[in-house]
Amino acid sequence: MAIAYLNGTWQAIEDAKIPILDRGFMFGDGVYEVIPVYDGKAFLLAEHIQRLSLSLAEIKIINPMDDAQWAELVLRAVEKSMETNAIVYIQVTRGVATKREHVWPEGISPTILITVTAAPGLARVYADTTVKPYTMITMEDFRWQRGHIKTTSLLAAGLIKNAATAQGVDDAILIRAGLVTESSSSNVFIVINGVFVTPPKSCLILHGITRDLVLMLAHKSDIAVEERDIEEAELYAASEVMVTSSGRELWPVGFINERAVGDGMCGPVWKMLDASFQVYKEAQ
Ligand code: PDD
């Protein structure tokens, strides 16, 4: 059952209301996290809570809770929802002001929202044959230069994703100054000359929790890994391209700008890493 926690009150998701002077509504002044729940357990919860703290610090919101309190609240939300495979969404905004003004008032208390909604599709299993590689286009990365902050201001991501779906593809791979950054809501990896490559952490990309896990799994499988800039042209020379996110895990990309990546199917490195991912997930 979908459930919401809003500033200390548990309620049905459709009943939760935010005042219009909440700076999250007026300015997109807030940050968020998306945490997958597998078999009733919040996956990589500590990592998500740590990134939430970093995002809050970057936008100068004093963290309203410590890590243990966050963890307890998330676990309680999952328990109350009674869902087994679900998505936890945490949003913290700067809070409700008394008037619309760019400068935030002193002493404002953050708005805390946690929702849990069912996501049956998350229960993927090893060697899932239903995985259909994405089709993608490339697009200029016109987003702001604070991509490491997981802000609720997602207008650019929405514009990009809608432009992609309007062209009949799944998403866009973003290019800034000739280099790959990420996708609208996932990190990008390529396999080129047998090396598994992803752009380095910077303020131009979100430091994905799934990205870190997949890099760790690649190291463990003795796959050669490089965190370095990727030229747009390398997307077409790569034998495999894939994306990672909390909602999609590790997903192959079969076509970019109508050109097949490899044979357009799930490649061997993806298969190996996806298998490791599923094993890791089940062991949690
Ligand atoms: N998106 N890059 C961007 C821009 C993202 O929005 C996301 C996640 C990622 C992957 O991060 P992680 O592995 O920590 O989920 C990379 C989430 C899932 C979303 O907005 O729904």
Residues whose N, C-alpha, C, O or C-beta is under 5 A from the ligand:
A	BS01	PDD	V34 E182 S183 S184 S185 S186 N187 L206 H207 G208 I209 T210 R211 T244 S245 S246 G247
